[in-house]
Amino acid sequence: MGLGKSLKTNLLSSWGTQLVTMFLGAFLMPYILSTIGDARYGIWIFISAVAGYAKLLNMGFGSTISRYVAKYQARGDFEKMNRIVTGIFGVYLATGAFALLVAGGFAFIAPYIHNWDGESITEIRWVILILGLNIAVGLAGSVFGGVLMGVQRFDVERAIAASTGVLKAVAIIFFLNTNYALLTLALVFLAMTAMENIGHIYYAFRTVRTLRVGVRHFDWQTLRESWSFSGYAFLDDIAHHIIYLTDTIVIGLLMNSQKEIVPYYIALRICQFINKPVQQVGMVAMPRAGELFEQNEGRKLQKLITRGMEWTFLMIAGIFIGAIFFGQTLIHAWVGNEYEQSHLILIILLGAQVVANPLLLIRSILFGMGNVRVP
């Protein structure tokens, strides 16, 4: 596999990181909720959900980097790899600047969108601007995280994510209080995103010695060729955001107060915790599928699909059954007894994932093979 690690190593490292993330998230959510209250936390969820839509500015190039780096790494065509990375980096610099402009416009009209439960409009505006900058920084740095995943160094990429996750938790515990709570959260997220991306850049160049990013490697033709893949990946991203991010925005806009989001978000957050380890199977399998496809290893590719579907279905089905019997107890232990309705919401959300997750694996493998029209 050359620079790539084994599939099992990558999967275990991804699961290990996700375990750390789940532990931190399970601790931080009730901590933040008890520190700043339902209303402020609801505002944070609402703004974060809107900001989450800015990830569409990657225009499908997130999957493109991983897929084409794996492809050209397997072929030994390092010049084309550098052209792809440079081209997408340039696109992300432009879209990051656009994200800042949109954040500025959103900050300007913020008083007319909602009353924000009486919170300082100045603080709300600063939070929106900082999250816009966070998006811009994250877009540019994600290119190098994609390089690490393309060469199947998930162990490195995941270790960076786990480290910054721990630092984020420490920073929130140390700095968060009732004064400027939303602004504090936004600044912590920006600082950790910057640190994570610095780690990605350093290890991408250290791991892939042939990696070069610069104006002389920018090539419009290569970028246009990659659009045939990223265009369909972009459609996939749009569908993902409509399914997984629209709900909290709709609830926030329709309800009288943002705190009404919280019971739904508790169930959604648990569902996200559960889904992430299952979805890591597809994330790890995608560059591996691309490598096997380029090497015409049809039998190994078939085995990858079969085993992957078995793992994902057994994991999500087992978790779904467990949530039916123990979900209420988990919610009570985690955030208290006042969110009874969250259990039923959790069952509904997880029931859909029993069907969706095995199919998401197939989609990831098809993407890795370059077959983007079907998924």
DRENTOR-274654 format. One record per residue (C-alpha): z, y, x; residue number from 1. Coordinates in nm, 2 decimals, m for minus. Example, Ala and Ser with C-alpha at 12.3 -4.5 7.8 and 13.67 -1.06 7.14 Angstrom:
<atoms>
z; y; x; seq
0.78; m0.45; 1.23; 1 $
0.71; m0.11; 1.37; 2 $
</atoms>
This chain:
<atoms>
z; y; x; seq
0.00; 0.00; 0.00; 1 $
0.00; 0.23; 0.31; 2 $
0.22; 0.53; 0.24; 3 $
0.32; 0.40; m0.10; 4 $
0.64; 0.22; m0.17; 5 $
0.66; m0.10; m0.38; 6 $
0.66; m0.07; m0.76; 7 $
1.01; m0.21; m0.79; 8 $
1.15; 0.03; m0.53; 9 $
0.99; 0.33; m0.71; 10 $
1.11; 0.21; m1.05; 11 $
1.47; 0.15; m0.93; 12 $
1.48; 0.49; m0.76; 13 $
1.35; 0.65; m1.08; 14 $
1.61; 0.47; m1.29; 15 $
1.88; 0.56; m1.04; 16 $
1.79; 0.93; m1.07; 17 $
1.78; 0.91; m1.44; 18 $
2.12; 0.75; m1.45; 19 $
2.25; 1.05; m1.25; 20 $
2.07; 1.29; m1.49; 21 $
2.21; 1.11; m1.79; 22 $
2.56; 1.12; m1.66; 23 $
2.53; 1.49; m1.58; 24 $
2.37; 1.58; m1.91; 25 $
2.63; 1.38; m2.10; 26 $
2.90; 1.58; m1.93; 27 $
2.73; 1.92; m1.93; 28 $
2.63; 1.94; m2.30; 29 $
2.98; 1.93; m2.45; 30 $
3.11; 2.14; m2.16; 31 $
2.86; 2.42; m2.23; 32 $
2.90; 2.38; m2.60; 33 $
3.28; 2.42; m2.58; 34 $
3.25; 2.71; m2.34; 35 $
2.99; 2.93; m2.51; 36 $
3.01; 2.81; m2.87; 37 $
2.75; 2.68; m3.12; 38 $
2.58; 3.01; m3.18; 39 $
2.50; 3.09; m2.82; 40 $
2.41; 2.73; m2.74; 41 $
2.18; 2.73; m3.04; 42 $
2.01; 3.04; m2.90; 43 $
1.98; 2.87; m2.56; 44 $
1.82; 2.57; m2.72; 45 $
1.58; 2.78; m2.92; 46 $
1.46; 3.00; m2.62; 47 $
1.43; 2.68; m2.40; 48 $
1.22; 2.51; m2.66; 49 $
0.99; 2.81; m2.68; 50 $
0.97; 2.82; m2.30; 51 $
0.90; 2.45; m2.30; 52 $
0.56; 2.53; m2.45; 53 $
0.47; 2.72; m2.14; 54 $
0.44; 2.38; m1.96; 55 $
0.10; 2.36; m2.14; 56 $
m0.01; 2.61; m1.88; 57 $
m0.04; 2.31; m1.64; 58 $
m0.36; 2.24; m1.85; 59 $
m0.33; 1.87; m1.78; 60 $
m0.35; 1.91; m1.40; 61 $
0.00; 1.75; m1.37; 62 $
m0.14; 1.40; m1.43; 63 $
m0.46; 1.49; m1.24; 64 $
m0.28; 1.56; m0.91; 65 $
m0.10; 1.22; m0.92; 66 $
m0.41; 1.03; m1.02; 67 $
m0.66; 1.19; m0.77; 68 $
m0.42; 1.19; m0.48; 69 $
m0.37; 0.81; m0.54; 70 $
m0.74; 0.77; m0.57; 71 $
m0.84; 0.95; m0.25; 72 $
m0.55; 0.82; m0.06; 73 $
m0.67; 0.46; m0.13; 74 $
m1.02; 0.56; m0.02; 75 $
m0.91; 0.75; 0.29; 76 $
m1.09; 1.06; 0.17; 77 $
m0.84; 1.32; 0.28; 78 $
m1.07; 1.62; 0.26; 79 $
m1.13; 1.56; m0.11; 80 $
m0.76; 1.51; m0.16; 81 $
m0.69; 1.85; 0.00; 82 $
m0.95; 2.02; m0.21; 83 $
m0.79; 1.88; m0.53; 84 $
m0.44; 1.99; m0.42; 85 $
m0.56; 2.34; m0.31; 86 $
m0.76; 2.39; m0.63; 87 $
m0.48; 2.30; m0.86; 88 $
m0.23; 2.50; m0.66; 89 $
m0.46; 2.81; m0.70; 90 $
m0.48; 2.74; m1.08; 91 $
m0.11; 2.72; m1.10; 92 $
m0.05; 3.05; m0.92; 93 $
m0.28; 3.22; m1.18; 94 $
m0.12; 3.05; m1.48; 95 $
0.23; 3.13; m1.34; 96 $
0.14; 3.49; m1.33; 97 $
0.01; 3.46; m1.69; 98 $
0.35; 3.30; m1.79; 99 $
0.53; 3.61; m1.65; 100 $
0.31; 3.84; m1.86; 101 $
0.37; 3.63; m2.18; 102 $
0.75; 3.63; m2.11; 103 $
0.74; 4.01; m2.07; 104 $
0.56; 4.04; m2.41; 105 $
0.81; 3.80; m2.58; 106 $
1.10; 3.99; m2.43; 107 $
0.96; 4.31; m2.57; 108 $
0.93; 4.18; m2.93; 109 $
1.25; 3.98; m2.92; 110 $
1.45; 4.21; m3.15; 111 $
1.19; 4.17; m3.42; 112 $
1.18; 3.78; m3.41; 113 $
1.55; 3.72; m3.50; 114 $
1.88; 3.88; m3.51; 115 $
2.01; 3.65; m3.24; 116 $
2.35; 3.61; m3.41; 117 $
2.46; 3.95; m3.28; 118 $
2.41; 3.87; m2.91; 119 $
2.31; 4.15; m2.67; 120 $
1.94; 4.21; m2.70; 121 $
1.94; 4.32; m2.33; 122 $
2.08; 3.99; m2.22; 123 $
1.83; 3.80; m2.44; 124 $
1.55; 3.99; m2.28; 125 $
1.67; 3.92; m1.93; 126 $
1.70; 3.55; m2.02; 127 $
1.35; 3.54; m2.14; 128 $
1.21; 3.71; m1.83; 129 $
1.41; 3.48; m1.59; 130 $
1.29; 3.17; m1.78; 131 $
0.93; 3.31; m1.75; 132 $
0.98; 3.34; m1.37; 133 $
1.13; 2.99; m1.37; 134 $
0.81; 2.86; m1.53; 135 $
0.59; 3.03; m1.27; 136 $
0.80; 2.89; m0.98; 137 $
0.80; 2.55; m1.14; 138 $
0.43; 2.54; m1.19; 139 $
0.34; 2.62; m0.83; 140 $
0.59; 2.38; m0.68; 141 $
0.50; 2.09; m0.92; 142 $
0.18; 2.04; m0.72; 143 $
0.37; 1.90; m0.43; 144 $
0.59; 1.68; m0.65; 145 $
0.26; 1.54; m0.78; 146 $
0.15; 1.47; m0.43; 147 $
0.46; 1.27; m0.36; 148 $
0.41; 1.07; m0.69; 149 $
0.04; 1.02; m0.60; 150 $
0.13; 0.85; m0.28; 151 $
0.40; 0.65; m0.47; 152 $
0.69; 0.82; m0.29; 153 $
0.90; 0.83; m0.61; 154 $
1.21; 0.76; m0.41; 155 $
1.17; 1.09; m0.23; 156 $
1.07; 1.29; m0.54; 157 $
1.35; 1.14; m0.75; 158 $
1.61; 1.19; m0.48; 159 $
1.52; 1.56; m0.47; 160 $
1.55; 1.58; m0.85; 161 $
1.89; 1.40; m0.84; 162 $
2.03; 1.63; m0.57; 163 $
1.93; 1.95; m0.75; 164 $
2.06; 1.81; m1.07; 165 $
2.41; 1.76; m0.92; 166 $
2.39; 2.11; m0.77; 167 $
2.29; 2.25; m1.11; 168 $
2.59; 2.09; m1.27; 169 $
2.83; 2.22; m1.00; 170 $
2.68; 2.57; m1.04; 171 $
2.72; 2.57; m1.42; 172 $
3.08; 2.45; m1.40; 173 $
3.16; 2.71; m1.13; 174 $
2.99; 3.02; m1.27; 175 $
2.97; 2.97; m1.65; 176 $
3.20; 3.16; m1.87; 177 $
3.19; 3.36; m2.20; 178 $
3.06; 3.67; m2.03; 179 $
2.68; 3.68; m1.99; 180 $
2.67; 3.30; m2.05; 181 $
2.30; 3.29; m2.14; 182 $
2.21; 3.50; m1.84; 183 $
2.42; 3.27; m1.61; 184 $
2.24; 2.96; m1.74; 185 $
1.90; 3.11; m1.68; 186 $
1.98; 3.22; m1.33; 187 $
2.12; 2.87; m1.24; 188 $
1.80; 2.71; m1.38; 189 $
1.58; 2.94; m1.17; 190 $
1.78; 2.88; m0.85; 191 $
1.77; 2.50; m0.89; 192 $
1.40; 2.50; m0.97; 193 $
1.33; 2.70; m0.65; 194 $
1.54; 2.46; m0.44; 195 $
1.37; 2.15; m0.60; 196 $
1.03; 2.29; m0.52; 197 $
1.12; 2.38; m0.16; 198 $
1.22; 2.01; m0.12; 199 $
0.89; 1.89; m0.27; 200 $
0.69; 2.11; m0.04; 201 $
0.87; 2.00; 0.27; 202 $
0.86; 1.63; 0.20; 203 $
0.50; 1.64; 0.07; 204 $
0.37; 1.78; 0.41; 205 $
0.61; 1.55; 0.60; 206 $
0.50; 1.24; 0.41; 207 $
0.13; 1.31; 0.39; 208 $
0.04; 1.42; 0.74; 209 $
m0.32; 1.49; 0.65; 210 $
m0.22; 1.72; 0.36; 211 $
m0.36; 2.08; 0.40; 212 $
m0.35; 2.36; 0.15; 213 $
m0.55; 2.68; 0.22; 214 $
m0.84; 2.90; 0.11; 215 $
m1.09; 2.70; 0.32; 216 $
m1.01; 2.39; 0.12; 217 $
m1.07; 2.56; m0.22; 218 $
m1.38; 2.42; m0.38; 219 $
m1.50; 2.51; m0.73; 220 $
m1.71; 2.20; m0.76; 221 $
m1.42; 1.96; m0.69; 222 $
m1.21; 2.16; m0.94; 223 $
m1.48; 2.13; m1.21; 224 $
m1.50; 1.75; m1.15; 225 $
m1.13; 1.71; m1.20; 226 $
m1.15; 1.90; m1.53; 227 $
m1.32; 1.60; m1.69; 228 $
m0.99; 1.42; m1.64; 229 $
m0.74; 1.71; m1.68; 230 $
m0.91; 1.83; m2.00; 231 $
m0.81; 1.51; m2.18; 232 $
m0.47; 1.51; m2.02; 233 $
m0.43; 1.87; m2.15; 234 $
m0.50; 1.74; m2.50; 235 $
m0.24; 1.48; m2.44; 236 $
0.01; 1.75; m2.33; 237 $
m0.06; 1.95; m2.65; 238 $
0.01; 1.64; m2.87; 239 $
0.33; 1.57; m2.67; 240 $
0.46; 1.93; m2.72; 241 $
0.38; 1.94; m3.09; 242 $
0.56; 1.61; m3.14; 243 $
0.87; 1.67; m2.92; 244 $
0.92; 2.05; m2.90; 245 $
0.81; 2.19; m3.23; 246 $
1.11; 2.05; m3.43; 247 $
1.38; 2.27; m3.27; 248 $
1.16; 2.58; m3.29; 249 $
1.10; 2.52; m3.66; 250 $
1.47; 2.46; m3.73; 251 $
1.56; 2.77; m3.54; 252 $
1.31; 2.99; m3.73; 253 $
1.39; 2.86; m4.08; 254 $
1.77; 2.84; m4.06; 255 $
1.99; 3.14; m4.10; 256 $
2.16; 3.08; m3.77; 257 $
2.06; 2.91; m3.44; 258 $
2.38; 2.71; m3.45; 259 $
2.21; 2.49; m3.72; 260 $
2.00; 2.35; m3.45; 261 $
2.29; 2.18; m3.28; 262 $
2.34; 1.87; m3.50; 263 $
1.97; 1.78; m3.47; 264 $
1.97; 1.86; m3.10; 265 $
2.26; 1.63; m3.03; 266 $
2.06; 1.34; m3.17; 267 $
1.74; 1.45; m2.99; 268 $
1.93; 1.48; m2.66; 269 $
2.06; 1.13; m2.69; 270 $
1.71; 1.01; m2.77; 271 $
1.58; 1.19; m2.47; 272 $
1.85; 1.03; m2.24; 273 $
1.75; 0.69; m2.37; 274 $
1.37; 0.75; m2.35; 275 $
1.36; 0.88; m2.00; 276 $
1.44; 0.55; m1.82; 277 $
1.20; 0.36; m2.04; 278 $
0.92; 0.62; m1.98; 279 $
0.98; 0.60; m1.61; 280 $
0.80; 0.26; m1.62; 281 $
0.48; 0.43; m1.72; 282 $
0.52; 0.72; m1.48; 283 $
0.56; 0.48; m1.19; 284 $
0.28; 0.25; m1.31; 285 $
0.02; 0.53; m1.33; 286 $
m0.05; 0.58; m0.96; 287 $
m0.02; 0.21; m0.90; 288 $
m0.28; 0.14; m1.17; 289 $
m0.51; 0.39; m1.00; 290 $
m0.47; 0.22; m0.67; 291 $
m0.53; m0.13; m0.81; 292 $
m0.83; m0.01; m1.00; 293 $
m0.99; 0.15; m0.69; 294 $
m0.93; m0.18; m0.50; 295 $
m1.09; m0.39; m0.79; 296 $
m0.76; m0.59; m0.83; 297 $
m0.82; m0.68; m1.19; 298 $
m0.57; m0.97; m1.21; 299 $
m0.29; m0.76; m1.06; 300 $
m0.37; m0.48; m1.30; 301 $
m0.35; m0.71; m1.59; 302 $
m0.02; m0.84; m1.47; 303 $
0.11; m0.48; m1.44; 304 $
0.01; m0.40; m1.80; 305 $
0.17; m0.72; m1.94; 306 $
0.50; m0.69; m1.75; 307 $
0.52; m0.32; m1.82; 308 $
0.48; m0.37; m2.20; 309 $
0.74; m0.64; m2.19; 310 $
1.00; m0.43; m2.01; 311 $
0.94; m0.12; m2.23; 312 $
0.96; m0.30; m2.56; 313 $
1.27; m0.51; m2.47; 314 $
1.45; m0.20; m2.34; 315 $
1.38; 0.03; m2.63; 316 $
1.43; m0.24; m2.90; 317 $
1.77; m0.33; m2.75; 318 $
1.88; 0.03; m2.74; 319 $
1.77; 0.09; m3.10; 320 $
1.98; m0.20; m3.22; 321 $
2.27; m0.08; m3.02; 322 $
2.24; 0.27; m3.16; 323 $
2.26; 0.14; m3.52; 324 $
2.60; m0.02; m3.46; 325 $
2.75; 0.21; m3.19; 326 $
2.57; 0.54; m3.22; 327 $
2.83; 0.70; m3.44; 328 $
3.11; 0.61; m3.20; 329 $
2.91; 0.75; m2.91; 330 $
2.85; 1.08; m3.08; 331 $
3.22; 1.11; m3.18; 332 $
3.33; 1.03; m2.82; 333 $
3.07; 1.27; m2.67; 334 $
3.09; 1.59; m2.89; 335 $
3.35; 1.53; m3.15; 336 $
3.37; 1.43; m3.52; 337 $
3.21; 1.74; m3.67; 338 $
2.85; 1.62; m3.62; 339 $
2.84; 1.32; m3.86; 340 $
2.47; 1.38; m3.96; 341 $
2.35; 1.34; m3.60; 342 $
2.38; 0.96; m3.62; 343 $
2.12; 0.92; m3.90; 344 $
1.89; 1.16; m3.72; 345 $
1.93; 0.95; m3.40; 346 $
1.84; 0.63; m3.58; 347 $
1.52; 0.78; m3.72; 348 $
1.42; 0.93; m3.39; 349 $
1.48; 0.60; m3.20; 350 $
1.30; 0.39; m3.46; 351 $
0.98; 0.58; m3.39; 352 $
1.02; 0.52; m3.02; 353 $
1.03; 0.14; m3.06; 354 $
0.66; 0.16; m3.15; 355 $
0.57; 0.46; m2.93; 356 $
0.71; 0.36; m2.59; 357 $
0.50; 0.04; m2.52; 358 $
0.19; 0.24; m2.62; 359 $
0.29; 0.52; m2.39; 360 $
0.29; 0.27; m2.10; 361 $
m0.07; 0.17; m2.19; 362 $
m0.17; 0.54; m2.20; 363 $
m0.02; 0.60; m1.85; 364 $
m0.21; 0.30; m1.71; 365 $
m0.54; 0.41; m1.86; 366 $
m0.48; 0.76; m1.72; 367 $
m0.42; 0.60; m1.38; 368 $
m0.75; 0.41; m1.40; 369 $
m0.93; 0.74; m1.49; 370 $
m1.00; 0.63; m1.85; 371 $
m0.88; 0.94; m2.03; 372 $
m1.10; 0.94; m2.34; 373 $
m0.92; 0.66; m2.53; 374 $
m0.55; 0.77; m2.49; 375 $
</atoms>
